[in-house]
Amino acid sequence: PTSDVSRWRLAGDLLEVDGDDLRVRSWEVERLFHDQYGEGLRGDELGRLARRTEGWAAGVRLSAMRMAGVKEPGGLVSQLAMDAGSIGEYLIDLHGQSEHLSLLRVNQHLGLLDSYAEAADLRLGGAGLAELRLTYQDIYQHLQQITKELVQLRLSEQDSARRSDMLTYQINEIEAAHLKNGEEETLRDERNRLANAEGLASAVQESLLALDEGTPEAPAATDLLGQAVHALNGLARLDPSQAALHDSAQAIFDNLSDLSRSLRVYLEEIEFNPKRLDQVEERLALIHTLKRKYGDSIAAILEFAQKAGTELDSITHAGERIEELEKERSKLLAQLGQAGMALSQLRKSAAGKLSQAIENELFDLNMTGAQFKVDFQTRPNSEGVPVEKGERLAFDASGLERVEFLIAPNPGEGFKPLAKIASGGETSRLMLALKNVLAQADQIPTLIFDEIDQGIGGRAGTIVGQKLWNLGRAHQVLCITHLPQLAAFGDQHFQVQKLVSGERTTTQVRDLAGEARVLELAQMMGDVSEGTLHSARELIQSVQKRTV
């Protein structure tokens, strides 16, 4: 390990960070890395990636150390969140002043709205949002394929006349040659015989002279072998045990006779024909020219001609195909418009319910008068899908609209994007409201809330604590707070102390339980006394009743 905060190890199904207190399920981390990198990770690979995300590990560790309110030097949490990069966005949400929040990323708002609609099981004409979205995306993909083919046909149409002439010439040139597979090898053999006819005839005649014709000075081999056969025949009559010698000699004589006949037939086939040789040379030269243009073999040339014919046919009928595709595209645009409007209608229904649910949460969190709405933005486009009143709208794979969450924190302020909320406390409470409503839609496993207790008292703190505890049933939640009513809801409570020893400053973290936790809550209420200790115990008992 490179530092204290980056020690990771796998323990069964748990991935532990520097001890038993802070942990996250290893399968959650593996799934998130799989989503990011497109492949599964084994345990050893997971450990290596964990060390690479040291910033995230340090952020979790440091946030826990700040439970008692100790401030980090130089905005370290913010820096660690930046160091975690894109991986951290899938693992952790930091909710506090100036922190990077997943819900501030507008491009995620539509997905969150859709997930909320699915979780709420909203329906339109019996169909849920997932079914409507699947229908829309199926039509969209088909439309994309049709559009791609249209673009290609129109581009080729501009050059179709020249291309058509070229293809016609190429096809005619190949067809005029009347090529046959294996022809080139046959022609080469014939050329070799024609070019060497004189030498071939001479070799055959010399062989026949030795085998069958002979000269006065040198009798033919067949004559000499015939004499030997005759002699061995006499031997076999006198000594039948040597009949095999006569048979062998006779077989050799017969083979020589067959060889002589074959040579005479071959000699008759040898052609002294310079004209035919010229024809063969011309044919081979034509094949060579076609190979240089269209392929390295006759089979490749014939395949080229077939493909050229197919392309020429497509060019010839391109106008008909374009007209056919235009009709299909218009039909698909109309279908996509209908599917997109149905999807938008269900999303708007979900947006109304989402806004009401979040405003109820904000009221509980002491943000009386705060308003929330989902803003739907569409863009006119003459090439878009047809909708009501003859309008056409731009579209993409997700639908016809861009969605953004807007908030009016105080009456009379008007709606504005989430990112423009200035107060850290307001931001944290708004995010808590959103996270509570979207608990099932949000897939980020770890949430960290800082300064959420800013500007609220004990009664509101109890409500906030209850909501954080509820949120903790679906996520891992860490909270930095000075408010005892909120801290009492934690499943675990850490106390952080800054200690100075000589010239060295260290931070000590303790996991509080039992009387130690009672004492810490009493200290958070004020001076420790019998009254504050009693109030701390009552607070713990009250929380236990609320969280059964």
Secondary structure, 3 states (H helix, E strand, C coil): CCCHHHCEEEECCEEEECCCCCEEEHHHHHHHHHHHHCCCCCHHHHHHHHHHCHHHHHHHHHHHHHHHCCCCCCCHHHHHHHHHHHHHHHHEEEECCCCCCHHHCHHHHHHHHHHHHHHCCCEECCEEHHHHHHHHHHHHHHHHHHHHHHHHHHHHHHCHHHHHHHHHHHHHHHHHHCCCCCHHHHHHHHHHHHHCHHHHHHHHHHHHHHHHHCCCCCCCHHHHHHHHHHHHHHHHHHCHHHHHHHHHHHHHHHHHHHHHHHHHHHHHHCCCCHHHHHHHHHHHHHHHHHHHHHCCCHHHHHHHHHHHHHHHHHHHCHHHHHHHHHHHHHHHHHHHHHHHHHHHHHHHHHHHHHHHHHHHHHHHCCCCCCEEEEEEECCEEEEEEECHHHCEECCECCECCEEEEEEECCCCCCCEEHHHCCCHHHHHHHHHHHHHHCCCCCCCCEEEEECCCCCCCHHHHHHHHHHHHHHCCCCEEEEECCCHHHHCCCCCEEEEEEEEECCEEEEEEEEECCHHHHHHHHHHHCCCCHHHHHHHHHHHHHHHHHCC
